[in-house]
Amino acid sequence: MFAKIRQILLTAICFCILAQTVWAAPDSPVLQKVRHHASGDTVRVVLDMSDPVSYTATQQDDLFSVIVELDKATIQSGIQSQAINDPAVSAVQFVNTVADKKAQVVIDCRQPVTYKIFTLANPHRIVIDITTLKEKKIEQEIASGIRYTSWYKPGKAGPLNIHILDISPQSDYTLEPMLVRQNVLGIDPLSHVLLRSEVLAAVNASYFAPNGDIIGLLKMDDEVISSTNLARTALGMAADGKMLIDQVNYQGVAEFPGEIKLPLSGVNESRGENGLILYNRFWGPTTNTNSYGLECTIVAGAVAAIQPGNSTIPANGYVLSAHGETAQKLAGLKIGDSVQALQTLGPVWDQTLHAIGAGPMLVKQGNVFVTTKLEEFGSDVAGGRAPRTAVGLTQDGRILLVVVDGRQALSKGMSLLELALFMRELGAVNAMNLDGGGSSEMIVKGRIVNKPSDGKERRVGNALAVVPRKLAI
């Protein structure tokens, strides 16, 4: 009997000991204290732990914070977020996530940073060294006489990622404007110009409407592709490779029988009320107009066809499309009548082989000269810091193509004035702004080297391409 009671007591004692052992299992690691100090360009944050702990460290995409997750850990009561008076680090914050059994330490930064993390024992510590990203400039020659530069440039107004193509006049390459779709109507990503194997590099170029209508001047192979009704800045390329940047305007007139002379409203654009538009082979297969006008197809200086709209555009001629009062003036036109379209950009620009307009001007004859108001640009172009694309010419004949990323944490973009100052800093004596914002893009040897602000390529209408010199003439 006593033996049985003794056995029961021993069993009960063992159970109690076992239960006490489970209850007395080691507690979860506890974050007991946080310390920090700065040394040179580095801020060291030290997490004092009660015990060893597993952790993971990550960064946000913008690199403005470091997040350390402590697995199966808790934060000691009384530890509060700390503000840090440092140019790089602004605060250390703490979060207990009971459901996930994790403690989170968030180190907030004032600018993009890199970090190193490691542990120390006796006592147990996690050490995070925070360092601001330094200026970084990488240059490489992508072809004889062509240098590509990727430049990360921190600054008080925010960091910048800048991409520069510097083309020597001794290079075997030059610039040529290209339609991304090979006709005006329609838009596609800039990378589509790479389908033409001769393209070494490219940037986006002039402004465009959603349907592809070019907003501004475009001249290719001595033929006007798009016109402008306002004197704005353009880049001109002569057959001998010489280039100029200046303001240019378009004038066009069509001469009909009976001494009728009518001004051209534009080239390869949507026809407006009472307008007279010239459509050539670069527009598309047909004029794509409605039937409320009068169109005459001109081949070899004579009327080859007349119809109200949507005329086929001949490869060896053009179509004049009239509307409203202008169409009424041409009511007597007949097949075979002599018709001539006269177009000019002025004596200097008429000598160019290619020309592409955008604007405003940034630098003129070595001086900052931003023509925003003169060329009637609105806030969509002129307002604030944004992604930018520009082209410049130096005194010794070098061509500069520049793309500045913007609207993102690692690159805030530039204002037009900042862009003008930067182009002059690079050595440009004449420079102009091209289309910017989400359109700003640079492709080098088949690779998109910048980060478009849309997060992907925007579909655009045209490009400035770097091509072998013999192909551009």
Residue pairs with C-beta under 8 A, 6 or more apart in sequence:
26 51
27 50
27 51
28 72
28 73
28 74
28 101
29 49
29 50
29 51
29 52
29 53
29 70
29 72
29 73
29 74
29 124
30 49
30 50
30 51
30 73
30 74
30 75
30 76
31 47
31 48
31 49
31 70
31 73
31 74
31 75
31 76
31 79
31 94
31 103
31 105
32 48
32 49
32 50
32 76
32 79
33 47
33 48
33 76
33 79
34 45
34 46
34 47
34 48
34 79
34 82
34 92
34 94
34 105
35 45
35 46
35 48
36 43
36 44
36 45
36 46
36 82
36 84
36 89
36 92
37 43
37 44
38 44
38 86
41 88
41 131
41 132
41 134
42 129
42 130
42 131
43 84
43 86
43 88
43 89
43 129
43 130
43 131
44 127
44 128
44 129
44 130
45 89
45 92
45 107
45 127
45 128
45 130
46 125
46 126
46 127
46 128
47 68
47 70
47 105
47 125
47 126
47 127
47 128
48 123
48 124
48 125
49 70
49 73
49 123
49 124
49 125
49 126
50 124
51 124
52 119
52 121
52 124
53 70
53 71
53 72
53 73
53 124
53 126
54 70
54 71
54 72
55 68
55 69
55 70
55 71
55 117
55 126
56 68
56 69
56 71
57 66
57 67
57 68
57 69
57 115
57 117
57 128
58 66
58 67
58 69
59 65
59 66
59 67
59 115
60 67
61 409
62 112
62 408
62 409
62 410
63 109
63 112
63 113
63 114
63 133
63 409
63 410
64 108
64 109
64 110
64 111
64 112
64 113
64 409
65 106
65 107
65 108
65 109
66 106
66 107
66 109
66 113
66 115
66 128
66 130
67 104
67 105
67 106
67 107
68 104
68 105
68 106
68 107
68 117
68 126
68 128
69 102
69 103
69 104
69 105
70 102
70 103
70 104
70 105
70 126
71 101
71 102
72 101
72 102
73 101
73 102
73 103
74 96
74 103
75 94
75 96
75 103
79 94
80 94
81 91
81 92
81 93
81 94
82 91
82 92
83 90
83 91
84 90
84 91
84 92
86 110
87 110
87 111
87 132
88 109
88 110
88 111
88 113
88 130
88 131
88 132
89 107
89 108
89 109
89 110
89 113
89 130
90 108
90 109
90 110
91 107
91 108
92 105
92 106
92 107
92 108
93 105
93 106
93 108
94 103
94 104
94 105
94 106
95 103
95 104
95 106
96 103
96 104
97 103
97 104
107 115
107 128
107 130
109 130
109 132
111 132
111 133
111 154
111 159
112 132
112 133
112 159
112 409
112 410
113 130
113 131
113 132
113 133
114 130
114 131
114 133
115 128
115 129
115 130
115 131
116 128
116 129
116 131
117 126
117 127
117 128
117 129
118 126
118 127
119 125
119 126
119 127
120 127
132 154
133 152
133 154
133 159
134 154
135 151
135 152
135 153
135 154
136 150
136 151
136 152
137 149
137 150
137 151
137 152
138 149
138 150
138 151
139 147
139 148
139 149
140 147
140 148
141 147
141 148
142 148
142 200
142 201
142 444
142 445
143 171
143 172
143 173
143 200
144 171
144 172
145 167
145 168
145 170
145 171
145 172
145 173
146 165
146 166
146 167
146 168
146 171
146 173
146 200
146 201
146 466
147 164
147 165
147 166
148 163
148 164
148 165
148 166
148 201
148 444
148 449
149 162
149 163
149 164
149 166
150 161
150 162
150 163
150 449
151 160
151 161
151 162
151 163
151 164
152 159
152 160
152 161
152 162
152 410
153 159
153 160
153 161
153 162
154 160
157 385
157 412
158 385
158 411
158 412
159 409
159 410
159 411
159 412
160 404
160 405
160 411
160 412
160 413
160 414
161 404
161 405
161 410
161 411
161 450
161 451
162 402
162 403
162 404
162 405
162 411
162 422
163 402
163 403
163 404
163 405
163 442
163 444
163 449
163 450
164 400
164 401
164 402
164 426
165 201
165 203
165 399
165 400
165 401
165 402
165 442
165 444
165 466
166 398
166 399
166 400
167 173
167 174
167 175
167 398
167 399
167 400
167 401
167 466
168 397
168 398
169 241
169 396
169 397
169 398
171 469
172 468
172 469
172 470
173 200
173 466
173 467
173 468
173 469
174 237
174 241
174 399
174 466
174 467
174 469
174 472
175 235
175 237
175 243
175 354
175 391
175 399
175 401
175 464
175 465
175 466
175 467
175 472
176 220
176 237
176 354
176 464
176 465
176 467
176 471
176 472
177 205
177 218
177 219
177 220
177 237
177 354
177 355
177 356
177 462
177 463
177 464
177 465
178 193
178 196
178 199
178 202
178 220
178 462
178 463
178 464
178 465
179 220
179 225
179 282
179 461
179 462
180 187
180 188
180 189
180 190
180 192
180 193
180 459
180 460
180 461
180 462
180 463
181 187
181 188
181 192
181 212
181 461
183 281
183 282
183 283
183 284
184 212
184 213
184 214
184 225
184 226
184 268
184 282
184 283
184 284
184 461
185 211
185 212
185 213
185 283
185 284
185 288
186 211
186 212
186 461
187 208
187 210
187 211
187 212
187 459
187 460
187 461
188 459
188 460
189 457
189 458
189 459
189 460
190 202
190 203
190 204
190 441
190 443
190 457
190 460
190 463
191 443
191 448
191 457
193 199
193 202
193 443
193 463
193 465
194 202
194 443
194 446
196 465
198 467
198 468
198 471
199 465
199 466
199 467
200 444
200 445
200 465
200 466
200 467
200 468
201 401
201 442
201 443
201 444
201 445
201 465
201 466
202 442
202 443
202 463
202 464
202 465
202 466
203 389
203 391
203 401
203 403
203 434
203 440
203 441
203 442
203 443
203 463
203 464
204 389
204 434
204 435
204 439
204 440
204 441
204 458
204 460
204 462
204 463
204 464
205 356
205 358
205 389
205 434
205 435
205 460
205 462
205 463
205 464
206 214
206 215
206 216
206 217
206 218
206 226
206 356
206 357
206 358
206 434
206 435
206 461
206 462
207 214
207 215
207 216
207 358
207 435
208 214
208 215
208 435
208 460
208 461
208 462
209 215
211 270
212 461
213 226
213 268
213 269
213 270
213 461
214 225
214 226
214 268
214 269
214 461
214 462
216 226
216 228
216 232
216 234
216 356
216 357
216 358
216 359
217 224
217 226
217 227
217 228
217 232
217 234
217 248
217 250
217 345
217 355
217 356
217 357
218 224
218 225
218 226
218 355
218 356
218 357
218 462
219 225
219 345
219 352
219 353
219 354
219 355
219 356
220 282
220 354
221 353
221 354
222 353
223 280
223 282
224 250
224 252
224 267
224 343
224 345
225 267
225 268
225 280
225 282
226 266
226 267
226 268
226 269
227 250
227 252
227 264
227 266
227 267
227 269
227 343
228 248
228 249
228 250
228 357
229 250
229 265
229 266
230 249
230 375
230 376
231 247
231 248
231 249
231 375
232 247
232 248
232 357
232 358
232 359
232 360
232 375
233 245
233 246
233 247
233 248
233 357
233 358
233 359
233 360
233 361
233 371
233 375
233 432
233 433
234 245
234 246
234 247
234 248
234 349
234 355
234 356
234 357
234 358
234 359
234 432
235 243
235 244
235 245
235 355
235 356
235 357
235 391
235 432
235 464
236 243
236 244
236 245
236 246
236 248
236 348
236 349
236 352
236 354
236 355
237 243
237 352
237 353
237 354
237 355
237 472
238 244
238 351
238 352
238 353
239 353
239 473
241 469
241 472
241 473
243 393
243 399
244 348
244 352
244 393
244 430
245 361
245 364
245 391
245 392
245 393
245 430
245 431
245 432
246 348
246 361
246 364
246 430
247 361
247 371
247 375
248 345
248 346
248 349
248 355
248 357
249 345
249 346
250 267
250 343
250 344
250 345
251 263
251 343
251 344
251 345
252 263
252 264
252 267
252 278
252 341
252 342
252 343
252 344
253 261
253 262
253 263
253 264
253 341
253 342
254 261
254 262
254 264
254 276
254 278
254 320
254 339
254 340
254 341
254 342
255 261
255 339
255 340
255 341
255 342
256 262
256 330
256 333
256 337
256 339
257 333
257 337
257 338
257 339
258 332
260 329
260 330
262 276
262 322
262 326
262 329
262 330
263 276
264 276
264 277
264 278
264 341
264 343
265 271
265 272
265 275
265 276
265 277
266 275
266 277
266 278
267 277
267 278
267 279
267 280
267 343
268 277
268 278
268 279
268 280
268 282
268 283
269 277
270 277
271 277
271 287
271 289
271 293
271 321
271 323
272 323
273 323
273 324
274 323
274 324
274 325
274 326
275 321
275 322
275 323
275 324
275 326
276 320
276 321
276 322
276 323
276 326
277 320
277 321
278 318
278 319
278 320
278 321
278 341
278 343
279 287
279 311
279 313
279 318
279 319
279 320
279 321
280 313
280 318
280 319
281 313
281 314
281 315
281 318
283 313
284 313
285 312
285 313
286 310
286 311
286 312
286 313
287 295
287 309
287 310
287 311
287 313
287 319
287 321
288 310
289 295
289 309
289 310
289 311
289 321
290 309
290 310
291 308
291 309
291 310
292 308
292 309
292 323
293 308
293 309
293 321
293 322
293 323
293 324
293 327
294 306
294 308
294 321
294 322
294 323
294 327
294 330
294 331
294 333
295 306
295 307
295 308
295 309
295 311
295 319
295 320
295 321
295 322
296 303
296 305
296 306
296 319
296 320
296 330
296 333
296 339
297 303
297 304
297 305
297 306
297 311
297 312
297 313
297 314
297 317
297 318
297 319
298 304
298 317
298 318
298 319
298 320
298 339
298 341
299 314
299 316
299 317
300 316
300 317
301 338
301 339
301 340
302 336
302 337
302 338
302 339
303 333
303 334
303 335
303 336
303 337
303 339
304 314
304 317
304 335
305 311
305 312
305 335
306 333
306 334
306 335
309 321
311 319
311 321
313 319
318 341
320 339
320 341
322 329
322 330
333 339
344 350
345 352
345 355
349 355
353 472
353 473
354 472
356 462
356 464
358 432
358 433
358 434
358 435
359 371
359 375
359 377
359 432
359 433
360 370
360 371
360 372
360 374
360 375
360 377
360 381
360 382
360 416
360 432
360 433
361 369
361 370
361 371
361 375
361 430
361 431
361 432
361 433
362 368
362 369
362 370
362 390
362 392
362 416
362 419
362 420
362 423
362 428
362 431
362 432
362 433
363 369
363 392
363 420
363 423
363 424
363 428
363 429
363 430
363 431
364 430
365 429
365 430
366 395
366 424
366 429
368 417
368 420
368 421
368 424
369 420
370 416
370 417
370 420
372 381
372 382
372 416
381 416
381 433
381 436
382 416
384 413
384 415
385 406
385 412
385 413
385 414
385 415
385 418
386 406
386 407
386 413
386 414
386 415
386 436
386 437
387 403
387 404
387 405
387 406
387 407
387 413
387 436
387 437
387 438
387 439
387 440
387 452
387 453
388 402
388 403
388 404
388 406
388 413
388 414
388 416
388 419
388 433
388 436
388 440
389 401
389 402
389 403
389 404
389 433
389 434
389 435
389 436
389 439
389 440
389 441
389 442
390 400
390 401
390 402
390 419
390 423
390 431
390 432
390 433
390 434
391 399
391 400
391 401
391 402
391 431
391 432
391 434
391 464
392 399
392 400
392 402
392 423
392 426
392 427
392 428
392 429
392 430
392 431
392 432
393 399
393 400
393 428
393 429
393 430
393 431
394 400
394 426
394 427
394 428
394 429
395 427
395 429
398 427
400 423
400 426
400 427
400 428
400 431
401 442
401 464
401 466
402 419
402 422
402 423
402 426
403 440
403 441
403 442
403 450
404 411
404 413
404 414
404 419
404 422
404 440
405 411
405 413
405 440
405 450
405 451
405 453
406 412
406 413
406 414
406 436
406 437
406 440
406 453
407 413
407 437
407 453
408 451
408 453
410 451
411 451
414 422
416 433
419 433
420 431
423 431
424 431
434 464
435 460
437 453
438 452
438 453
438 454
438 458
439 452
439 458
439 460
440 450
440 452
440 453
441 448
441 450
441 452
441 457
441 458
441 460
442 448
442 449
442 450
443 449
448 457
452 458
